[in-house]
Amino acid sequence: MALKPLHDRVLVRRVEGDEKTAGGLIIPDTAKEKPAEGEVIACGEGARKDSGELIEMAVKNGDKILFGKWSGTEVTVDGEELLMMKESDILGIIT
């Protein structure tokens, strides 16, 4: 990976959602919403307190996460579209 996030930022790969509805209808690409689930690809070291003490990250590489619909900034790394977001934009870890 040619990009390492700094501080409390996380690099995320979106996880594609279903292409069919529960009733079996195929959803065209133009009607699909961007998924709000992803996989953590890389993490920064964490934020720092005013005292300089490091606040450890709650997520790690490989975690499946849920994030807000408009969270993060889209970046392209090695031809792949990824999201760079702050750890605080992550809503939860999917177990």
Buried (B, 14 or more C-beta within 10 A) or exposed (E): EEEEBEBBBBBBBBBEEEEEEEEEEEEEEEEEEEBBBBBBBBBBBBBEEEEEEEEEBBBEEEBBBBBEEEBBEEEEBEEEEBBBBBBEBBEEEEE
